[in-house]
Every structure is written in structure tokens, then in C-alpha cells.
Amino acid sequence: MTSSSVKKKTRFRVGVDTGGTFTDFVYESLGRLEILKVPSTPQDPSLAIVAGLDRIAAIKKTAVDQLEVVHGTTVGTNALLQRRGARTALITTKGFEDVIAIGRQARPELYNLNVQRQPRLVADELRFGVAERVTASGDILVPLIEEELERAVQRVREAGVESVAVSLLFSFVRPEHEQMIANALKSLNLPISISHRIHPEYREYERTSTVVINAYLQPLMGAYLKRLESNVPKLSVMQSSGGAISARAAAEEPVRTILSGPSGGVVGAMRIAREAGFANLITLDMGGTSTDVALTTGDGLRMTNEATVAGLPVAVSVMDIQTVGAGGGSIARIDEGGSLRVGPDSAGADPGPACYGKSLLPTVTDAHLVLGHFAGTGLLGGEFQLDASRSEKAMAQLAKEMSRAGRRKVGMREAAQGVLSVVNTNMERALRQISVERGYDPREFALLPFGGAGGLHAVDLARALRIPRIIIPRSAGALSAIGVVAADVVRDQSQTVMLEAVTGIEKKLERVFRKLESDAQATLQQEGFSGERQRHERILAMRYRGQSFELEIRAGRGDLVEKFHESHRSRYGYAQTGNAVEVVSARVRSSGLTTQLRQRRVGAASHKRQTRASRFADAYFGGKKVRARIWQRDELLAKSRVVGPAIV
């Protein structure tokens, strides 16, 4: 047996998800998934990752370089939210330098006369126009001459930037000028983001925003992954679209990773639901700061090219995830009008909720503790003890403020119940956005809560939306890491085509699809996926002529136009069957199928036997005091029957 075959045989796959308080690891051991948590190192997340991998390697009696690591990262997301990316230059067609500043006419706060816009990723003085012009049909109207190239390179050199974005008008039709600029910039030895490689589709603002975000994050993400790869040679990174890519590809296109963590959770939830026999699923990922919700059907993940992150449009393919500022650390307060508000401000991990012992901030977690929902135990299986007296002080102070605002006596527990009612309403609104408002009936879905606080709110939300079933995963706190380790390697590609959906376009679409698939096949082959381990899905972005936005329709059998009419009717409640239909873009989602980790099934309890609770405790639900049965999660076997009221 050769050394290479031994090396291949002894590799172990590990999923890693970085969080604010803990970094989660999932790996296989003796046929079951094991979970490891280590304290996060926010100043450099790679330090916690390396520490955890060292522990796993010791447990598995192997070396770290024998671990295949898939990483869900928040490095790009946090850099974008905090505006701490690279000093970036933008090169674009002369006259279009201010596209990213002008944006769209739509305003998120229509009646706010004092809107404060966030700083632009590229400062005014770092946006450079070059004299060139390509028409919408691909004809060169103004050629790009050598003198313009030299002038652009000189301006970038003198600006002292760390990264460059290039986005020319209609380069997705004819990319020659962008290629010329990229070649000229190579002498500067800077990271370069080219729009026709990252997002070759129309809509100038969204395309330019996407390539600018990529350039803005490239140096930071590249340096981070380089540090990590020096310790972990076999490293992949989770994308926002629910699939993994190599660390090298993630360093080149970090814009594809800005929803990396939440996407891992949805993939993990789908895996759990599929094993439980459910195809239609609504996920609820509630952490300390925010809650992410998503919807999946038997057709798979819902994707979108119209996401907005940190107030900026991101046009690459991402999971259709809605985020609301409601988490376990969300702070409750009385606003200027005397109303109770919860979030979006959060106590975070430090100082954290009052019960963490470092503050007197009344949060959602404190409300649960005051109402007895933790049954006298701490977090993390009792390892993290909570300070109940601090929670009571914080909630009593909030009750006083509510009493003054409402001019009636409000008790501590009534204030706590009010906090939960408000935060539940915020999350319910997000759940309705991804279900009812998009033509889906929540009664036909199961709800799967996870994250540190998801299970605490699942029953109330399911009742509000009349969702009949709730699936509670065994490892809810580490589901994102489970999803990361279970994800396939995915490459998303697209091309704008702008064709009327009439007989005869099939051959044109086939040529585009084959070109996109050929590129993806070569990339996946380099990643180690043979032809039989590859899957390619063809998708068309379609609309009625005159519409501004598209719906995604899976290409294949059946009449495309009729499928579009049906999809439009389902989404918006009507279809204009007499209108012309356009195919705007062709998209291919290519997957390299990974080997799924084995799982060992737990033992089953008798159908007839009702397991007895180990103890009882008083708790408050809906303003009523109840005597609740208390269960340790590990005490419950498969098919156990639990009679409520109960706390697990």
C-alpha cells in the first residue's frame, strides 16, 4: 500500500462554524456526529479554529493535515457590516463613476427626511472613468486605447489602494475591454475583481455593487484564509448559496461567502427534515443578535439574486434568507412614544444579557429566565450558570418604566411576557414574508427551530402561523456546523441572454448552457469530482416584457412559458397569459457530490410507554403559572411520548 493511499484512507471531514461566543465543530466518530465547542477568538477567528482542530486531531489520533475542513465564516459579513474592508478603487466607463453612489430610486425609509447614508465602499476620489463604450448589442462604440489604459493604471498606482474593482458598461456582452484593463493592472500586483467573471449579467448598479463588495473584501479574506491554510491544507469554505468552494476560490470571490454561516444552518435543517420525512420546511435560526428564517420545498433551496446585505445589493446567487434583529441578547426598552421595543440593539456576548453577570440590560434571555423557562438550570447543559437575581433586577426596572409610560402598575413577570410577545411578533412578521407573502401556506410546512434560542419560541410561532408540526434537531445549537460538513461543493454561473421566449430559442439556450456547464465541469474536476459525482442544474430567469424583475424557472421538460405563467400566478396571484415572455439570463448550478457522514440511530422507546419526567418546576406561559415537567434532552429516546406542559 502506498503512502498516498494511506493518507486518503485516514482523512476525516470536519465542519466548522464560527460564532460570537463559541466556535462549533462537527465530526464523525464511531458512526455518529460528535460536537465540540471552543471559545471564539473574535480578533482572529482562525486561532479558535486551529485550537479546536488540534483537539479533534488528538481525539482521532491523527494529524491536523489529515482533516478535511469545511468552514462557515462570518469574516466577510462582519467586515461589510462594520465597514472595515480594504481601500478600494473602481474603474468604470467614463460618465458612470457615480453609479454606486446614485443607486436606485427606491428608498427603504420613504418619509424619513434625515436619512443618514452609510459611507460608500469606494470614496469619490477613488472612482476612475476610462473613455470606452460597448453597446447593449456588443458593438464597440468607443475603443479603449493604450493611452487610456496607461492613465488608469497610473491613477490607481498614485491612489495607494489595496484592491481594484473593474465594472464597465455592457462588459457581460463583450468583455474585451475589461480583460485589457485587468492585464494592464497586473503590474501593480493588487487583487483585481472583474465584473464579467463575477457576475456577467445586466443591471449596472447591482453588478457594480457586487464587484465592488468583492474587491472590498478580497485582501481581508485572502489574508485570513492564507493564515488558516498554513495550518489546514485541505480547506473549503461555505458559500451563501448553500454549497462549499475551495479556499482559493473563496479568497478570489469572497462576495459569495457573505451569508456563509446562515446558509450552513439551512442546509443542516434540510438534512434533518429529509431524514424525518418532511420536504416542505420553514427554518428558524435564532442566535444572540438576530434571527434568520428561510423556506424550502421538495424542489430544494429557494435562491435569489436580489439580496441586500448591510444596505448593499448583492447580485450573486444566495439563499433566500430573511433576517430580523431579534435574538436572545436583544435589548428591551421603552421608546419616546412610551411603547415597548425589543431589538435590534443587542447585548451581544460581552457584556451579554443581565443573567450573564456583567450588565443590567433587560434582554429576551432574561425574560425567559424570569418566567422559569430554563427550569433552574444553566446553558450548555448546565455548564454556563445564569444569574437569576440580575435578570429579576433588570426586568423589574423595565417594569417600572412600562408602568410610568402606561400609567398603570406593571409587574416584573408581565414585563417579561411583554418582551416575549414583542420579539415573537417581530419573528412572525419575518416568517410571513418568506411564506404567506410568496404564495406558500404555512399549514403545509413543518417548522424547524435551531440556534441557541430557536426552541424557546418555536411553539408560540407555530401557533401564530398554524404550522402543524415542529421538528427539534438533537444538536440544535450546532446545526450550522452540521450543515457545513454535509454541504456539496457548488459552483454557480450565469449569463445574460435577453431572448423572447418563442419557438426556436432552444438551440441558443443550449449553446449557452453547454458553455457554462463545460467551465463548471473543468473546475469540479480540479476539485477531485469525477463526472459521475457531478450534477448540473439549468435555470432560466424569466419575466413578462416590461417587468423589472424576474422569476427563476427550472429548464427541462414542459413548456417554459406555461411554467412561467404558473410560477407568476403562484407568487403574485395572477398571470398575464397574453403578454410576451422574456428569458433574461441562463444560470447553471453545478454540484460536486460529497460523501455524506454516517449516523448511528438512537434507541427507541415503546410506543405505549410514557417516559416519566425526572423532576418538576414552576414556570409561566402566556401569563399563567403552570407546574411543568422537566426533561433532560439525553433522557428522551426515539418515539418517546411527552405530556405537557413540559420543558426540555
C-alpha positions in Angstrom: 0.0 0.0 0.0 1.4 3.4 -1.0 1.7 6.3 1.4 -0.8 8.3 -0.7 -3.4 5.6 -0.3 -2.9 5.5 3.4 -3.3 9.3 3.5 -6.5 9.2 1.6 -7.9 6.4 3.8 -7.3 8.2 7.1 -8.8 11.6 6.2 -11.6 12.8 8.4 -14.2 15.5 7.5 -14.8 18.3 9.9 -17.4 21.1 9.8 -16.6 24.4 11.5 -19.0 27.3 12.2 -17.6 30.5 13.8 -19.9 32.4 16.2 -19.7 35.3 18.6 -19.3 33.3 21.8 -18.4 29.8 20.6 -16.8 28.2 17.5 -18.6 24.9 16.7 -17.0 21.8 15.3 -18.8 18.7 14.0 -17.0 15.5 13.0 -17.7 11.8 12.7 -16.7 9.3 15.4 -17.9 5.7 15.7 -20.8 6.2 13.2 -22.2 9.3 14.9 -21.7 13.0 14.7 -19.8 14.5 17.6 -19.9 18.1 18.6 -17.1 20.2 20.0 -17.3 23.9 21.2 -14.4 26.1 21.9 -14.4 29.8 22.9 -14.3 32.1 19.9 -11.4 34.5 19.3 -13.1 37.5 17.6 -9.8 39.3 17.0 -8.7 36.4 14.7 -11.3 33.5 14.3 -8.5 31.3 12.9 -7.0 30.9 16.3 -10.1 29.2 17.8 -10.4 27.1 14.7 -6.8 25.8 14.9 -7.2 25.1 18.6 -10.4 23.1 18.0 -8.9 21.1 15.1 -5.8 20.3 17.3 -8.2 18.8 19.9 -10.1 16.8 17.3 -6.9 15.5 15.7 -5.8 14.3 19.2 -9.1 12.6 19.8 -9.0 10.9 16.4 -5.2 10.1 16.8 -4.3 11.7 13.6 -2.6 14.9 12.3 -4.4 18.2 11.5 -3.3 17.9 7.9 -5.3 14.7 7.6 -8.6 16.6 8.4 -10.8 17.8 5.5 -12.2 21.1 6.9 -15.3 22.9 5.6 -15.7 26.3 7.2 -18.7 28.5 7.6 -17.3 32.0 8.1 -18.5 35.4 9.2 -15.3 37.3 8.4 -16.7 38.8 5.2 -20.1 39.6 6.7 -18.6 41.4 9.7 -16.2 43.4 7.6 -19.0 44.6 5.4 -21.3 45.4 8.4 -18.5 47.3 10.2 -17.1 48.9 7.0 -13.6 47.7 7.7 -12.6 46.3 4.3 -9.8 47.4 2.0 -9.1 50.8 0.5 -10.6 50.0 -2.9 -10.6 51.7 -6.3 -13.3 51.4 -9.0 -12.5 51.6 -12.7 -15.7 52.0 -14.9 -16.9 53.5 -18.1 -16.4 57.3 -18.2 -19.6 59.0 -17.1 -20.7 56.1 -14.9 -18.4 56.7 -11.9 -21.2 57.6 -9.6 -23.5 54.5 -10.3 -22.8 53.1 -6.9 -23.5 56.4 -5.2 -26.8 57.1 -7.1 -28.2 53.6 -6.6 -31.9 53.1 -7.2 -34.9 55.4 -6.7 -36.4 53.1 -4.2 -35.9 54.2 -0.6 -36.2 51.9 2.4 -37.3 54.9 4.6 -39.6 56.8 2.3 -40.7 59.5 4.8 -37.5 59.9 6.8 -36.2 63.4 5.9 -33.0 62.9 7.9 -31.7 59.6 6.5 -28.0 59.0 7.2 -26.4 57.0 4.4 -23.6 54.7 5.3 -20.2 55.5 3.8 -19.7 54.2 0.3 -17.2 51.4 -0.1 -15.3 53.4 -2.7 -14.7 57.1 -2.0 -15.4 59.7 -4.6 -11.8 60.3 -5.4 -11.1 56.6 -6.0 -13.7 56.1 -8.7 -12.0 56.4 -12.1 -13.6 56.6 -15.5 -12.0 55.4 -18.7 -13.0 56.5 -22.2 -14.5 53.4 -23.8 -18.0 52.3 -24.7 -19.6 49.0 -25.7 -23.3 49.0 -26.8 -26.0 46.7 -25.5 -25.7 44.6 -28.6 -22.0 44.1 -28.1 -20.6 46.6 -30.7 -17.6 48.7 -29.8 -18.8 52.4 -29.9 -15.6 53.9 -28.4 -12.5 51.7 -28.5 -10.2 51.5 -25.4 -6.8 52.9 -26.5 -3.4 52.4 -24.9 -3.2 55.9 -23.6 -6.4 55.4 -21.5 -5.1 52.2 -20.1 -1.8 53.8 -19.0 -3.6 56.7 -17.5 -5.9 54.4 -15.5 -3.0 52.3 -14.2 -1.1 55.5 -13.2 -4.1 56.9 -11.3 -4.6 53.6 -9.4 -0.9 53.5 -8.6 -0.9 57.0 -7.2 -4.1 56.4 -5.1 -2.3 53.9 -2.9 -5.2 51.4 -2.9 -5.2 47.8 -1.7 -7.7 46.4 -4.2 -9.3 47.2 -7.6 -12.8 46.6 -8.9 -13.4 46.8 -12.7 -17.0 47.1 -14.0 -17.6 48.5 -17.5 -20.8 49.2 -19.2 -22.2 46.1 -21.1 -19.0 44.1 -20.4 -21.2 41.0 -19.8 -21.9 41.1 -23.6 -18.4 41.8 -24.7 -15.7 41.6 -22.1 -12.6 42.6 -24.2 -12.1 46.0 -22.6 -12.3 44.6 -19.0 -9.7 41.9 -20.0 -7.4 44.6 -21.3 -7.7 46.6 -18.1 -7.1 43.5 -16.0 -3.9 42.7 -17.9 -2.7 46.3 -17.6 -3.2 46.2 -13.8 -1.2 43.1 -13.2 2.0 45.1 -12.9 0.6 46.7 -9.7 0.4 43.2 -8.0 -3.0 44.1 -6.4 -6.2 41.9 -6.0 -8.4 42.6 -9.0 -12.2 41.9 -9.3 -13.6 41.8 -12.8 -17.4 42.1 -13.3 -17.7 39.7 -16.3 -16.1 36.9 -14.2 -18.0 37.5 -11.0 -21.5 38.5 -12.3 -21.9 38.6 -16.1 -25.5 39.9 -16.0 -27.2 43.2 -16.7 -28.3 45.8 -14.2 -25.4 48.2 -13.9 -25.9 49.2 -10.2 -26.3 45.7 -8.8 -23.4 44.3 -10.9 -21.1 47.2 -9.9 -22.1 46.9 -6.3 -21.4 43.2 -6.3 -17.9 43.5 -7.9 -17.0 46.4 -5.5 -18.0 44.3 -2.5 -15.8 41.5 -3.8 -12.8 43.9 -4.2 -13.5 45.5 -0.8 -13.3 42.1 1.0 -10.6 40.4 -1.1 -7.5 41.5 0.9 -9.0 40.7 4.3 -10.5 37.4 3.3 -7.4 36.4 1.4 -5.1 37.1 4.3 -7.5 35.3 6.7 -7.7 32.1 4.6 -4.0 32.1 4.0 -3.3 32.1 7.7 -5.8 29.3 8.1 -4.5 27.3 5.2 -1.0 27.3 6.7 -2.4 25.1 9.4 -5.2 23.4 7.5 -4.1 22.4 4.0 -7.4 20.7 3.0 -9.8 23.7 3.5 -13.1 24.6 1.9 -15.5 27.5 2.6 -19.2 27.6 2.7 -20.9 29.9 0.2 -24.1 31.9 0.6 -25.7 29.6 -1.9 -25.5 26.6 0.3 -22.5 24.8 -1.2 -18.8 24.8 -0.5 -15.9 26.1 -2.6 -12.2 25.8 -2.2 -10.4 28.2 0.0 -8.6 29.6 -3.1 -11.9 30.3 -4.9 -13.3 31.9 -1.7 -10.3 34.2 -1.4 -10.8 35.3 -5.1 -14.6 35.7 -4.8 -15.4 36.5 -1.1 -18.7 38.1 -2.1 -20.0 34.6 -2.4 -19.4 33.9 1.3 -21.1 36.8 3.0 -24.1 34.7 4.1 -21.9 31.7 4.8 -23.0 30.9 8.3 -26.8 31.2 7.9 -26.6 29.1 4.7 -24.9 26.3 6.6 -27.8 26.2 9.1 -30.4 25.9 6.3 -28.5 23.0 4.7 -28.3 21.3 8.1 -32.0 21.8 8.7 -32.9 20.4 5.3 -30.8 17.3 6.1 -32.6 16.8 9.4 -36.0 17.3 7.8 -35.3 14.9 5.0 -34.3 12.2 7.4 -37.6 12.8 9.3 -39.6 12.5 6.1 -40.5 16.2 5.6 -40.0 18.0 2.3 -41.7 21.4 3.0 -39.8 23.2 5.7 -39.6 26.6 7.3 -36.3 27.2 9.3 -35.9 29.5 12.3 -32.3 30.2 13.3 -32.3 32.3 16.4 -29.0 33.4 17.9 -27.9 36.1 20.2 -28.3 39.1 17.9 -30.6 38.1 15.1 -33.0 35.5 13.7 -32.6 34.1 10.2 -35.7 32.4 8.5 -35.9 30.5 5.3 -38.3 28.3 3.4 -37.5 25.1 1.4 -39.8 22.8 -0.6 -39.5 19.5 -2.3 -37.9 21.4 -5.2 -34.9 22.3 -3.0 -33.4 25.5 -1.7 -35.0 28.8 -2.6 -32.4 31.1 -4.2 -32.3 34.7 -5.0 -30.1 37.2 -7.0 -31.7 40.2 -5.3 -30.3 40.0 -1.8 -29.3 43.1 0.2 -26.5 42.8 2.8 -25.5 45.7 5.0 -27.7 48.0 2.8 -25.9 47.0 -0.4 -27.3 44.9 -3.2 -25.5 41.5 -3.8 -26.5 40.0 -7.2 -24.7 36.7 -7.0 -26.8 33.6 -6.1 -27.6 33.4 -2.4 -30.1 31.6 -0.3 -33.4 33.4 0.1 -32.9 34.2 3.8 -34.8 36.9 5.8 -33.1 38.4 8.8 -34.7 40.2 11.7 -33.0 41.9 14.6 -34.5 39.5 17.2 -32.2 37.3 19.3 -31.6 36.1 22.8 -29.5 39.2 23.5 -31.9 41.7 22.0 -32.4 44.6 24.4 -35.8 45.7 25.6 -36.6 49.4 26.1 -39.3 52.0 26.2 -39.2 54.3 23.2 -40.0 58.0 23.0 -43.7 57.3 22.4 -44.0 55.0 25.5 -44.1 51.7 23.6 -42.1 48.6 24.4 -39.4 47.8 21.8 -37.2 44.8 21.6 -34.0 44.9 19.4 -32.4 45.4 17.0 -29.7 46.5 19.5 -28.2 43.5 21.2 -26.2 43.0 24.4 -24.0 40.5 22.4 -21.7 38.0 24.1 -20.0 40.7 26.1 -21.4 42.2 28.4 -24.3 40.0 27.3 -27.8 39.7 29.0 -28.1 40.6 32.6 -28.1 36.9 33.6 -24.5 36.6 32.3 -23.4 38.6 35.3 -21.8 41.6 33.6 -24.7 44.1 33.0 -28.2 45.0 33.9 -29.6 45.1 30.4 -33.1 43.5 30.1 -33.0 41.1 27.2 -35.0 38.3 25.7 -32.9 35.7 27.6 -33.6 37.5 30.9 -37.3 37.4 30.1 -37.2 33.6 29.7 -35.2 33.2 32.9 -37.6 35.3 34.9 -40.6 33.3 33.6 -38.9 30.0 34.6 -38.3 28.7 31.1 -34.8 27.4 32.0 -36.1 25.3 34.9 -33.4 26.4 37.3 -30.6 25.1 35.1 -27.9 27.0 33.1 -27.0 26.9 29.5 -24.8 24.4 27.7 -26.1 21.5 29.7 -25.7 23.4 33.0 -22.0 24.3 32.4 -22.9 28.0 31.9 -24.7 29.2 35.1 -27.1 32.1 34.9 -27.6 34.9 37.5 -31.3 34.9 38.1 -31.2 37.8 40.6 -29.6 40.1 37.9 -32.4 39.2 35.5 -35.0 40.0 38.0 -33.4 43.4 38.7 -33.2 44.2 35.0 -36.8 43.1 34.3 -38.1 44.9 37.4 -36.5 48.2 36.2 -38.1 47.7 32.8 -41.5 47.1 34.5 -41.1 50.4 36.3 -40.5 52.2 33.0 -43.5 50.4 31.5 -45.7 51.5 34.5 -44.7 55.1 34.1 -45.3 55.0 30.3 -48.7 53.3 30.6 -49.8 54.9 33.9 -50.7 51.5 35.4 -48.9 49.0 37.6 -46.8 46.5 35.6 -45.3 43.6 37.3 -41.9 42.0 36.6 -43.3 38.9 35.0 -45.8 40.9 33.0 -42.9 42.9 31.6 -41.1 39.7 30.8 -44.1 38.3 29.0 -44.4 41.6 27.1 -40.8 41.3 25.9 -41.5 37.8 24.5 -44.7 38.9 22.8 -42.9 41.7 21.0 -40.0 39.6 19.9 -42.4 36.9 18.7 -44.3 39.4 16.7 -41.1 40.5 15.0 -40.2 37.0 14.1 -43.7 36.1 13.0 -43.5 39.1 10.5 -40.3 37.6 9.0 -41.9 34.1 8.8 -44.9 35.6 6.9 -42.6 37.4 4.5 -41.0 34.2 3.3 -44.2 32.1 3.3 -47.6 33.8 3.0 -46.3 36.8 1.0 -44.7 34.5 -1.5 -47.7 32.3 -2.1 -47.0 29.5 0.4 -49.4 28.2 3.1 -47.6 27.7 6.4 -50.1 25.0 7.3 -48.4 22.8 4.6 -44.9 23.1 6.2 -43.0 21.9 9.3 -41.1 24.4 11.4 -37.5 23.6 12.4 -36.0 25.9 15.0 -32.3 25.9 15.9 -29.6 28.1 17.2 -29.2 29.0 20.8 -32.7 30.3 21.3 -34.9 28.9 18.5 -36.6 26.2 20.5 -37.8 28.7 23.1 -40.0 30.5 20.6 -41.0 27.7 18.2 -44.3 26.7 19.9 -45.7 30.3 20.0 -44.7 31.0 16.4 -46.1 27.7 15.1 -49.4 28.5 16.8 -49.5 32.0 15.4 -49.0 30.7 11.8 -50.9 27.5 12.3 -47.9 25.4 11.5 -48.9 21.8 12.4 -45.5 20.3 13.2 -42.2 21.3 14.8 -39.0 19.4 14.3 -36.5 19.8 17.1 -33.0 18.7 16.0 -30.9 16.8 18.5 -28.0 19.2 18.0 -29.8 22.5 17.5 -27.0 24.7 18.8 -24.5 23.3 16.2 -26.8 22.8 13.2 -24.9 25.3 11.1 -21.7 23.3 11.6 -23.6 20.1 10.7 -24.9 21.8 7.5 -21.4 23.0 6.6 -19.9 19.5 6.8 -22.8 18.0 4.9 -22.7 20.5 2.0 -21.8 19.6 -1.5 -19.2 21.6 -3.5 -21.2 24.1 -5.6 -20.3 26.5 -8.4 -22.9 29.0 -9.7 -22.6 30.6 -13.1 -24.8 32.8 -15.2 -25.0 34.7 -18.5 -27.5 37.4 -19.6 -29.1 36.3 -22.9 -32.2 38.6 -23.4 -34.3 36.4 -25.6 -38.0 36.4 -26.3 -39.5 33.0 -25.2 -40.6 31.8 -28.6 -40.1 28.7 -30.6 -36.5 28.4 -31.8 -34.6 29.8 -28.8 -33.9 26.3 -27.6 -30.7 25.9 -29.7 -29.4 29.3 -28.5 -30.0 28.4 -24.8 -28.4 25.0 -25.3 -25.2 26.6 -26.5 -25.1 28.9 -23.5 -25.8 26.1 -21.1 -23.2 23.9 -22.6 -20.5 26.6 -22.3 -21.4 27.3 -18.6 -21.5 23.5 -17.8 -18.2 22.9 -19.5 -16.5 25.6 -17.4 -18.1 24.1 -14.2 -17.1 20.6 -15.1 -13.5 21.6 -15.5 -13.5 23.4 -12.2 -15.1 20.5 -10.3 -12.7 18.1 -12.0 -9.9 20.1 -10.5 -11.6 19.8 -7.1 -11.5 16.0 -7.4 -15.0 15.3 -8.5 -15.3 12.8 -11.4 -18.2 13.1 -14.0 -20.4 10.6 -12.1 -20.1 12.7 -8.9 -21.2 15.9 -10.6 -24.7 17.3 -11.0 -25.7 20.3 -13.2 -29.0 22.1 -12.8 -30.2 24.5 -15.5 -32.2 27.6 -14.5 -33.7 30.4 -16.5 -34.5 33.9 -15.2 -37.8 34.9 -16.9 -40.2 37.8 -16.9 -43.0 39.5 -18.8 -41.8 42.1 -21.2 -41.7 45.4 -19.4 -41.2 44.0 -15.9 -38.2 45.0 -13.9 -37.5 41.7 -12.1 -37.5 38.0 -12.9 -38.6 34.6 -11.6 -36.4 31.6 -11.7 -37.7 28.7 -13.8 -36.0 25.3 -14.0 -35.2 24.4 -17.5 -36.2 21.0 -18.8 -39.3 19.2 -19.8 -42.5 21.1 -20.3 -43.4 24.4 -21.9 -41.3 27.2 -20.5 -43.8 29.9 -21.0 -46.6 27.9 -19.3 -44.3 27.1 -16.4 -43.5 30.8 -16.0 -47.2 31.7 -16.0 -47.9 29.1 -13.3 -44.9 30.4 -11.2 -46.1 34.0 -11.6 -49.6 33.1 -10.6 -48.3 31.2 -7.5 -46.1 34.1 -6.5 -48.3 37.1 -7.3 -51.8 35.7 -7.5 -52.3 36.3 -11.2 -50.8 35.6 -14.7 -50.8 37.8 -17.8 -51.1 34.9 -20.3 -51.5 37.3 -23.3 -48.2 39.1 -22.6 -44.9 38.3 -24.2 -42.4 36.5 -22.0 -38.6 37.1 -22.0 -35.7 34.9 -21.0 -33.3 37.3 -19.3 -30.5 35.1 -18.1 -29.3 31.5 -18.2 -27.9 30.1 -14.9 -26.3 26.8 -14.1 -25.9 25.5 -10.5 -23.2 22.8 -10.6 -22.5 20.5 -7.6 -19.7 18.1 -6.7 -21.5 15.5 -4.6 -19.7 14.8 -1.3 -19.9 11.6 0.7 -22.4 12.0 3.5 -21.4 11.3 7.0 -22.9 8.2 8.6 -25.2 8.5 11.6 -25.9 6.0 14.3 -29.6 5.8 15.2 -30.5 6.1 18.9 -32.6 3.5 20.7 -36.4 3.7 20.6 -38.8 3.8 23.5 -42.0 1.8 23.5 -45.0 3.4 21.7 -47.2 2.7 24.7 -44.8 3.7 27.4 -44.9 7.3 28.6 -41.4 8.2 29.8 -41.5 9.8 33.3 -40.1 13.2 34.0 -37.2 13.4 36.4 -38.5 16.5 38.2 -41.0 19.3 38.1 -40.7 23.2 38.3 -43.0 26.2 38.2 -43.0 28.3 35.0 -45.1 31.0 33.4 -46.6 30.6 29.9 -48.9 33.1 28.4 -49.3 34.9 31.7 -50.3 31.7 33.5 -48.4 29.8 36.2 -48.0 26.1 35.5 -46.3 23.1 37.0 -44.1 21.9 34.2 -42.4 18.5 33.8 -38.6 18.9 33.3 -36.8 16.7 30.8 -33.1 16.3 30.1 -32.8 16.0 26.3 -30.5 13.0 26.6 -33.2 11.2 28.6 -35.6 11.1 25.6 -35.4 8.1 23.3 -36.8 7.9 19.8 -40.7 7.6 19.9 -40.9 8.8 23.5 -44.2 10.5 24.3 -44.1 13.6 26.5 -47.3 15.1 28.1 -47.2 18.8 28.6 -46.8 21.3 30.0 -43.1 20.4 29.8 -39.7 21.9 29.4 -36.9 20.0 27.7 
